Amino acid sequence: MSSFARSRWGILIQPLNGESPLYARQAEDYFTPASNTKLLTTAAALQQLGANYRITTPILAQGQPPDLTQLRIVGNGDPSLRSEHLEQIVQQLRDRGVRHIEQLTLIEKTPPQQLRHPTWELYDVNFYYGMPVNHLILNENTFNLTLYPQQEGQPVRLVSNDAIALQQWFIVNQSVTASPDTPYNLDINGVLGESTLYITGELAANADADPWDMAVLNPTTYFQETLLMLLRQAGITVAMVKIQPGQQLEKPKREITAITSPPLFQLIRDTNQSSNNLYAEALLQHLGGLTALETSLTALGVSPDSYHLRDGSGLSRHNLLSPQAVVETLIGIAQTPQAQAFQDSLPVAGVSGTLRRRFQDTPLAGEVQAKTGTMTGVSTLSGYLDPPQYPPLVFSIMLNRSEQSVQVQREAIDEMVLQLWQLRDCDG
C-alpha cells in the first residue's frame, strides 16, 4: 500500500484457542493505541471487580426532620450519576419532611490538581472527551453548547442546556454569521491556565444549528451548585456547604439512601460501545490505578512489558501498547467467566456503537465484535471474528503516523478484516 509507505503498521492475527499466530507484523512493538486502550481497562475491571459490581454513592444524615444538622454525600466516582438521580434524592428528603439542612457536606476524594490528566493535550480538555475526572461526577462532567446563525454580519448566538455549567466559563464570542453557503470554519479554543473559551470563525446564515459538547470546568462546584438549585426548588434551605477531601473521623451518621450505578457489565458496555473516556477513567479509579490494572492484566496472562499506559481511556498520546498485549488481553478474558460480558460490551460491525457505520453491506455486518481507536494519524481496530470456514480468531491492527484521512485509514483496516473472513481451514 504505497499510500501508507511512511506509516507504521502493527498487526497480530491469532486463533482464539491460543495457537501460534497466523500473521504478525511488528506485533511486539509499541504503538499509540488511541481507544484500543479501553480493551485493557475494561477487561481488567471485569477480571478484578466482577460483572455485577456496582458503584454506590452513600447519602448520610445527622439530625431529624424538618431540620437536619448535616447531609453528607460521599463521591465514589460513579460515571453514570446524573441530575435525575439528585432530583430523586431531593424528592425523598422533601417527602420525609426535611425543610432545612444546616451543613451540606460533599466528600470529594480527587485533589483539584488531579482533575485533569497531565498528559492530555490542551485542546482536548475543553471538550466532552477530555473532561475532568473526579469522584463527584455529574452528567459525565459535560454540557452542550449550541451555536446558531443570526442575520449576516451578526455574532453567532450561543445556547446551552446547562446554565450552571456554562457560567463557569468566560466566553469570548468572536464568531460571525456569514453569507449563505459560506464554508464551515467555526472553532472553540481555550487558553492555558484560564477559564476562557474563544469562539472564532464563521457560520453560514443558512446553516443548521451547530452543537458542541463541552467539558465542565470545575466538576465539584458544578455538582454542588446543581444540588443546591434542586434543593431550593424543593423548598429546602441550606445554611452552609463544606467540601471535604475524604472521610474524616466524625460522629457516625446514618445512611438514609444511596445512589447505585448499573452493574459493571453495563458500565463497560457504555465504555466500549461509544468509546466513553470518562467511564474508562472512572473504571481505572475503581481498579486502584495503573498498578492495579497491571496486576489484573498479569492474572489474565498479559505480559507486563508488552504495554506502558498513562491513562485508562487512550486519550493520552503517551500510551504505548503492542498488538501482542491486546491479543493476549482478548484471549485471556475469553477464558474467564466474564468472557460473555466482555464480548457483549464491544461494538458490532454494521450494527452498534462506533462500528455501526462500518462493514455495512458486507458479509461482516453483525459478525465482528471489536473496539475502534482514532486520533490524528492513528487508527486501530481489535477484537473477535468467527469466519464461517475457519476457527474463531482474535486480531489487533494498529496504524500509526499516517497522513491519510480517517476514512482512508479505516478502509485499509476494514479490507484486512474482510480478507480474514475468507480464510479456509485446510484441515477441514
Helices and strands as residue ranges (DSSP letters): G 2-4, E 8-15, E 23-25, G 34-36, H 37-49, E 56-64, E 67-74, H 83-95, E 100-107, G 112-114, G 124-126, G 128-130, G 139-141, E 142-148, E 157-160, H 163-166, E 170-173, E 176-178, E 187-190, E 196-200, E 202-204, E 210-215, H 219-233, E 237-244, E 254-260, H 264-273, H 277-287, H 290-299, G 304-306, E 307-308, E 320-321, H 323-334, H 339-344, G 353-355, E 368-375, E 378-385, E 393-400, H 406-421
